[in-house]
C-alpha cells in the first residue's frame, strides 16, 4: 500500500480489526519511510451479476425468479425446498465465477433443466415445456423421446 503522505510504496500493517459484522477490515498502517500513520479499509467488491436475455437486453440476476420457475416445475413432486435452493445456489455460484459477470438466460435454463433431469423427470418436463416454449405436441413428444433415450 502506497503512503498517502510521501508516496513510498512499502508500508507496514500496525493493527487490523474487523468491522461492520466482519464485512470489512480496518487496517492501521505505518509508512516505513516518513513514519506517518494512516488507515485503510478492505471490503469485498460486489460486482452485480447480469443476465443476458434472448432479446439481448440485460437485467440483474434474480435468485427468486430462478427459484420461482423451479418451484412451479416441482409442484406436487417430492422435491424439497433445500434441493431447489441447492440448484439455485449452484447456478448462482457458477455465474459469479464467470470472468465477465454476465450469463445468458439460455445457460441458466440449461443448468436448471440438467439439474431437474437428475432429480425428477416430471419436474424436468414441466420446466422444459415452459423454457423451450413448445409450440405443439410434436415438439413436446420430441423432448420426451430425448428424456426416455437417456434412461435406456
Secondary structure, 3 states (H helix, E strand, C coil): CCCCCCCCCCEEEEEEEEECCCCEEEEEEEECCCCCEEEEEEECCCCCCEEECCCCCEEECCHHHHHHHHHHHCCCCCCCHHHHHHHHHHHHHHHHCCCCCEEEHHHHHHHHHHHHHHHCHHHHHHHHHHHCCCCCHHHHHHHHHHHHHHCC
